[in-house]
Amino acid sequence: MTEPRKIVVMGVSGCGKSTFGQALAAALGVAFSDGDDLHTAENIAKMAAGQPLGDEDRAPWLTRVGAQLADEAGRVVACSALKRAYRDTIRSHAPEVVFVHLHGARALLQARMTTRPGHFMPARLLDSQLATLEPPATDERAIRVDIALPPEAQLAEVLAALGL
């Protein structure tokens, strides 16, 4: 992969997008954004109330994610990007984006969600996220990473896949 780097760390809630995204951005020397910060107050309230977001809720958010990537020379954004259509929206703004798909067993995801303090996304929405998830297809620029690996191994795997 050549400079600049535009990466979306994707996956269901609880997979570690924000933590991993920060580490990856630091390793690449680029800025990091948490896609959660780009949600509307209405979306956050809806999720906090245990209601899954629909496509119409996500559309403006995904446009903001893509636009932020388009406006930067290099950036890592944590964003669930659960469906191909969502990734297509992001790619329509930043065609060179690479997706890092963090995936793992439901039990591990559930355990992580129930032990993180102060997050607006309740663990009871995990199943709706897993049902919505369309893993990246072979024709998408994506790197798949198992969250059961130690963080250092995850980072090394992604950097190697990026040719670093």
ChimeraX commands (.cxc) that place a marker at each C-alpha (Angstrom):
marker #1 position 0.00,0.00,0.00 radius 0.5
marker #1 position 1.34,3.42,-0.91 radius 0.5
marker #1 position 0.99,6.68,0.98 radius 0.5
marker #1 position -1.36,8.15,2.01 radius 0.5
marker #1 position -3.10,5.57,4.17 radius 0.5
marker #1 position -6.84,5.69,4.71 radius 0.5
marker #1 position -8.07,2.86,6.88 radius 0.5
marker #1 position -11.37,1.94,8.49 radius 0.5
marker #1 position -11.15,-0.46,11.41 radius 0.5
marker #1 position -14.49,-2.26,11.21 radius 0.5
marker #1 position -16.52,-4.89,13.02 radius 0.5
marker #1 position -19.34,-5.33,15.46 radius 0.5
marker #1 position -19.50,-3.56,18.78 radius 0.5
marker #1 position -17.05,-4.93,21.32 radius 0.5
marker #1 position -14.43,-6.11,18.82 radius 0.5
marker #1 position -11.94,-3.41,19.84 radius 0.5
marker #1 position -12.19,-0.98,16.91 radius 0.5
marker #1 position -11.28,2.12,18.92 radius 0.5
marker #1 position -8.41,0.57,20.86 radius 0.5
marker #1 position -6.93,-1.15,17.83 radius 0.5
marker #1 position -7.55,1.88,15.61 radius 0.5
marker #1 position -5.61,4.14,17.97 radius 0.5
marker #1 position -2.68,1.71,18.02 radius 0.5
marker #1 position -2.70,1.35,14.24 radius 0.5
marker #1 position -2.87,5.12,13.70 radius 0.5
marker #1 position 0.07,5.61,16.07 radius 0.5
marker #1 position 2.09,2.93,14.25 radius 0.5
marker #1 position 1.32,4.55,10.87 radius 0.5
marker #1 position 1.86,8.11,12.11 radius 0.5
marker #1 position -1.61,9.29,11.04 radius 0.5
marker #1 position -4.61,10.75,12.85 radius 0.5
marker #1 position -7.31,8.61,14.45 radius 0.5
marker #1 position -11.05,9.24,14.66 radius 0.5
marker #1 position -13.70,7.25,16.46 radius 0.5
marker #1 position -16.73,6.92,14.19 radius 0.5
marker #1 position -18.94,6.98,17.29 radius 0.5
marker #1 position -18.08,10.67,17.57 radius 0.5
marker #1 position -19.59,11.27,14.12 radius 0.5
marker #1 position -23.02,9.85,15.05 radius 0.5
marker #1 position -25.90,12.23,15.59 radius 0.5
marker #1 position -27.21,12.70,19.11 radius 0.5
marker #1 position -30.40,10.95,17.93 radius 0.5
marker #1 position -28.45,7.85,16.83 radius 0.5
marker #1 position -26.59,7.66,20.13 radius 0.5
marker #1 position -29.83,8.03,22.09 radius 0.5
marker #1 position -31.48,5.34,19.99 radius 0.5
marker #1 position -28.62,2.86,20.57 radius 0.5
marker #1 position -28.42,3.74,24.27 radius 0.5
marker #1 position -32.13,2.90,24.50 radius 0.5
marker #1 position -31.39,-0.54,23.05 radius 0.5
marker #1 position -32.77,0.16,19.57 radius 0.5
marker #1 position -30.66,-0.96,16.62 radius 0.5
marker #1 position -29.98,1.63,13.94 radius 0.5
marker #1 position -31.56,1.21,10.53 radius 0.5
marker #1 position -29.97,2.02,7.19 radius 0.5
marker #1 position -31.66,5.43,7.14 radius 0.5
marker #1 position -30.07,6.22,10.54 radius 0.5
marker #1 position -26.64,5.19,9.35 radius 0.5
marker #1 position -26.61,6.91,5.94 radius 0.5
marker #1 position -25.60,10.45,7.07 radius 0.5
marker #1 position -23.12,8.98,9.54 radius 0.5
marker #1 position -21.40,6.90,6.85 radius 0.5
marker #1 position -21.25,9.94,4.60 radius 0.5
marker #1 position -19.47,11.84,7.40 radius 0.5
marker #1 position -17.01,8.97,7.86 radius 0.5
marker #1 position -16.23,8.88,4.14 radius 0.5
marker #1 position -15.95,12.65,3.90 radius 0.5
marker #1 position -13.53,12.75,6.81 radius 0.5
marker #1 position -11.32,10.17,5.11 radius 0.5
marker #1 position -11.51,12.08,1.83 radius 0.5
marker #1 position -10.40,15.30,3.54 radius 0.5
marker #1 position -7.26,13.77,5.04 radius 0.5
marker #1 position -3.95,12.62,3.56 radius 0.5
marker #1 position -3.97,9.71,6.01 radius 0.5
marker #1 position -6.32,8.68,8.77 radius 0.5
marker #1 position -7.60,5.66,10.66 radius 0.5
marker #1 position -11.31,5.68,11.52 radius 0.5
marker #1 position -13.07,3.18,13.79 radius 0.5
marker #1 position -16.45,2.50,12.16 radius 0.5
marker #1 position -18.58,-0.64,12.27 radius 0.5
marker #1 position -19.13,-0.64,8.46 radius 0.5
marker #1 position -21.20,-3.79,8.90 radius 0.5
marker #1 position -22.69,-4.06,5.40 radius 0.5
marker #1 position -21.08,-3.89,2.00 radius 0.5
marker #1 position -23.46,-1.04,1.10 radius 0.5
marker #1 position -22.11,0.90,4.10 radius 0.5
marker #1 position -18.53,0.28,2.96 radius 0.5
marker #1 position -19.54,1.32,-0.57 radius 0.5
marker #1 position -20.79,4.65,0.82 radius 0.5
marker #1 position -17.44,5.21,2.52 radius 0.5
marker #1 position -15.56,4.15,-0.65 radius 0.5
marker #1 position -17.62,6.61,-2.72 radius 0.5
marker #1 position -15.82,9.38,-0.82 radius 0.5
marker #1 position -12.43,7.68,-0.31 radius 0.5
marker #1 position -11.93,4.99,-2.99 radius 0.5
marker #1 position -8.47,4.04,-1.72 radius 0.5
marker #1 position -9.70,3.07,1.76 radius 0.5
marker #1 position -8.64,-0.27,3.23 radius 0.5
marker #1 position -10.90,-2.00,5.76 radius 0.5
marker #1 position -9.43,-3.88,8.72 radius 0.5
marker #1 position -12.14,-6.30,9.83 radius 0.5
marker #1 position -11.80,-7.27,13.48 radius 0.5
marker #1 position -13.77,-10.47,14.07 radius 0.5
marker #1 position -14.17,-12.93,16.89 radius 0.5
marker #1 position -16.36,-15.42,18.66 radius 0.5
marker #1 position -19.69,-14.19,20.00 radius 0.5
marker #1 position -18.77,-15.23,23.56 radius 0.5
marker #1 position -15.61,-13.09,23.49 radius 0.5
marker #1 position -17.50,-10.12,22.03 radius 0.5
marker #1 position -20.24,-10.46,24.66 radius 0.5
marker #1 position -17.67,-10.63,27.47 radius 0.5
marker #1 position -15.96,-7.50,26.22 radius 0.5
marker #1 position -19.21,-5.58,25.90 radius 0.5
marker #1 position -20.38,-6.44,29.40 radius 0.5
marker #1 position -17.11,-5.33,31.00 radius 0.5
marker #1 position -16.51,-1.98,29.31 radius 0.5
marker #1 position -17.55,0.96,31.44 radius 0.5
marker #1 position -19.59,3.89,30.21 radius 0.5
marker #1 position -20.21,2.90,26.59 radius 0.5
marker #1 position -23.60,3.80,25.12 radius 0.5
marker #1 position -23.98,0.53,23.16 radius 0.5
marker #1 position -25.70,-2.10,25.32 radius 0.5
marker #1 position -24.58,-5.72,25.05 radius 0.5
marker #1 position -28.13,-6.76,24.13 radius 0.5
marker #1 position -27.59,-5.23,20.66 radius 0.5
marker #1 position -24.73,-7.60,19.84 radius 0.5
marker #1 position -27.00,-10.14,18.15 radius 0.5
marker #1 position -28.53,-7.49,15.89 radius 0.5
marker #1 position -25.03,-6.39,14.87 radius 0.5
marker #1 position -23.95,-9.96,14.16 radius 0.5
marker #1 position -27.11,-10.50,12.09 radius 0.5
marker #1 position -26.38,-7.33,10.09 radius 0.5
marker #1 position -22.68,-8.08,9.52 radius 0.5
marker #1 position -21.67,-8.83,5.94 radius 0.5
marker #1 position -17.95,-9.64,6.13 radius 0.5
marker #1 position -15.89,-8.03,3.37 radius 0.5
marker #1 position -15.90,-9.99,0.13 radius 0.5
marker #1 position -12.75,-11.05,-1.71 radius 0.5
marker #1 position -13.11,-8.13,-4.14 radius 0.5
marker #1 position -12.94,-5.57,-1.31 radius 0.5
marker #1 position -9.64,-4.20,-0.01 radius 0.5
marker #1 position -9.81,-5.74,3.44 radius 0.5
marker #1 position -7.62,-7.38,6.04 radius 0.5
marker #1 position -9.29,-9.85,8.42 radius 0.5
marker #1 position -7.92,-10.01,11.99 radius 0.5
marker #1 position -8.93,-12.39,14.79 radius 0.5
marker #1 position -9.54,-10.50,18.04 radius 0.5
marker #1 position -8.50,-13.56,20.06 radius 0.5
marker #1 position -4.90,-12.78,19.07 radius 0.5
marker #1 position -2.84,-10.62,21.44 radius 0.5
marker #1 position -2.96,-6.93,20.45 radius 0.5
marker #1 position 0.69,-6.93,19.37 radius 0.5
marker #1 position 0.07,-9.87,17.04 radius 0.5
marker #1 position -3.01,-8.15,15.58 radius 0.5
marker #1 position -0.98,-5.03,14.86 radius 0.5
marker #1 position 1.92,-6.98,13.36 radius 0.5
marker #1 position -0.49,-8.89,11.12 radius 0.5
marker #1 position -2.07,-5.70,9.77 radius 0.5
marker #1 position 1.26,-3.92,9.28 radius 0.5
marker #1 position 2.57,-6.96,7.38 radius 0.5
marker #1 position -0.54,-7.04,5.20 radius 0.5
marker #1 position 0.02,-3.34,4.46 radius 0.5
marker #1 position 3.58,-4.15,3.40 radius 0.5
marker #1 position 5.22,-2.54,6.42 radius 0.5
marker link #1:1,2 radius 0.2
marker link #1:2,3 radius 0.2
marker link #1:3,4 radius 0.2
marker link #1:4,5 radius 0.2
marker link #1:5,6 radius 0.2
marker link #1:6,7 radius 0.2
marker link #1:7,8 radius 0.2
marker link #1:8,9 radius 0.2
marker link #1:9,10 radius 0.2
marker link #1:10,11 radius 0.2
marker link #1:11,12 radius 0.2
marker link #1:12,13 radius 0.2
marker link #1:13,14 radius 0.2
marker link #1:14,15 radius 0.2
marker link #1:15,16 radius 0.2
marker link #1:16,17 radius 0.2
marker link #1:17,18 radius 0.2
marker link #1:18,19 radius 0.2
marker link #1:19,20 radius 0.2
marker link #1:20,21 radius 0.2
marker link #1:21,22 radius 0.2
marker link #1:22,23 radius 0.2
marker link #1:23,24 radius 0.2
marker link #1:24,25 radius 0.2
marker link #1:25,26 radius 0.2
marker link #1:26,27 radius 0.2
marker link #1:27,28 radius 0.2
marker link #1:28,29 radius 0.2
marker link #1:29,30 radius 0.2
marker link #1:30,31 radius 0.2
marker link #1:31,32 radius 0.2
marker link #1:32,33 radius 0.2
marker link #1:33,34 radius 0.2
marker link #1:34,35 radius 0.2
marker link #1:35,36 radius 0.2
marker link #1:36,37 radius 0.2
marker link #1:37,38 radius 0.2
marker link #1:38,39 radius 0.2
marker link #1:39,40 radius 0.2
marker link #1:40,41 radius 0.2
marker link #1:41,42 radius 0.2
marker link #1:42,43 radius 0.2
marker link #1:43,44 radius 0.2
marker link #1:44,45 radius 0.2
marker link #1:45,46 radius 0.2
marker link #1:46,47 radius 0.2
marker link #1:47,48 radius 0.2
marker link #1:48,49 radius 0.2
marker link #1:49,50 radius 0.2
marker link #1:50,51 radius 0.2
marker link #1:51,52 radius 0.2
marker link #1:52,53 radius 0.2
marker link #1:53,54 radius 0.2
marker link #1:54,55 radius 0.2
marker link #1:55,56 radius 0.2
marker link #1:56,57 radius 0.2
marker link #1:57,58 radius 0.2
marker link #1:58,59 radius 0.2
marker link #1:59,60 radius 0.2
marker link #1:60,61 radius 0.2
marker link #1:61,62 radius 0.2
marker link #1:62,63 radius 0.2
marker link #1:63,64 radius 0.2
marker link #1:64,65 radius 0.2
marker link #1:65,66 radius 0.2
marker link #1:66,67 radius 0.2
marker link #1:67,68 radius 0.2
marker link #1:68,69 radius 0.2
marker link #1:69,70 radius 0.2
marker link #1:70,71 radius 0.2
marker link #1:71,72 radius 0.2
marker link #1:72,73 radius 0.2
marker link #1:73,74 radius 0.2
marker link #1:74,75 radius 0.2
marker link #1:75,76 radius 0.2
marker link #1:76,77 radius 0.2
marker link #1:77,78 radius 0.2
marker link #1:78,79 radius 0.2
marker link #1:79,80 radius 0.2
marker link #1:80,81 radius 0.2
marker link #1:81,82 radius 0.2
marker link #1:82,83 radius 0.2
marker link #1:83,84 radius 0.2
marker link #1:84,85 radius 0.2
marker link #1:85,86 radius 0.2
marker link #1:86,87 radius 0.2
marker link #1:87,88 radius 0.2
marker link #1:88,89 radius 0.2
marker link #1:89,90 radius 0.2
marker link #1:90,91 radius 0.2
marker link #1:91,92 radius 0.2
marker link #1:92,93 radius 0.2
marker link #1:93,94 radius 0.2
marker link #1:94,95 radius 0.2
marker link #1:95,96 radius 0.2
marker link #1:96,97 radius 0.2
marker link #1:97,98 radius 0.2
marker link #1:98,99 radius 0.2
marker link #1:99,100 radius 0.2
marker link #1:100,101 radius 0.2
marker link #1:101,102 radius 0.2
marker link #1:102,103 radius 0.2
marker link #1:103,104 radius 0.2
marker link #1:104,105 radius 0.2
marker link #1:105,106 radius 0.2
marker link #1:106,107 radius 0.2
marker link #1:107,108 radius 0.2
marker link #1:108,109 radius 0.2
marker link #1:109,110 radius 0.2
marker link #1:110,111 radius 0.2
marker link #1:111,112 radius 0.2
marker link #1:112,113 radius 0.2
marker link #1:113,114 radius 0.2
marker link #1:114,115 radius 0.2
marker link #1:115,116 radius 0.2
marker link #1:116,117 radius 0.2
marker link #1:117,118 radius 0.2
marker link #1:118,119 radius 0.2
marker link #1:119,120 radius 0.2
marker link #1:120,121 radius 0.2
marker link #1:121,122 radius 0.2
marker link #1:122,123 radius 0.2
marker link #1:123,124 radius 0.2
marker link #1:124,125 radius 0.2
marker link #1:125,126 radius 0.2
marker link #1:126,127 radius 0.2
marker link #1:127,128 radius 0.2
marker link #1:128,129 radius 0.2
marker link #1:129,130 radius 0.2
marker link #1:130,131 radius 0.2
marker link #1:131,132 radius 0.2
marker link #1:132,133 radius 0.2
marker link #1:133,134 radius 0.2
marker link #1:134,135 radius 0.2
marker link #1:135,136 radius 0.2
marker link #1:136,137 radius 0.2
marker link #1:137,138 radius 0.2
marker link #1:138,139 radius 0.2
marker link #1:139,140 radius 0.2
marker link #1:140,141 radius 0.2
marker link #1:141,142 radius 0.2
marker link #1:142,143 radius 0.2
marker link #1:143,144 radius 0.2
marker link #1:144,145 radius 0.2
marker link #1:145,146 radius 0.2
marker link #1:146,147 radius 0.2
marker link #1:147,148 radius 0.2
marker link #1:148,149 radius 0.2
marker link #1:149,150 radius 0.2
marker link #1:150,151 radius 0.2
marker link #1:151,152 radius 0.2
marker link #1:152,153 radius 0.2
marker link #1:153,154 radius 0.2
marker link #1:154,155 radius 0.2
marker link #1:155,156 radius 0.2
marker link #1:156,157 radius 0.2
marker link #1:157,158 radius 0.2
marker link #1:158,159 radius 0.2
marker link #1:159,160 radius 0.2
marker link #1:160,161 radius 0.2
marker link #1:161,162 radius 0.2
marker link #1:162,163 radius 0.2
marker link #1:163,164 radius 0.2
view
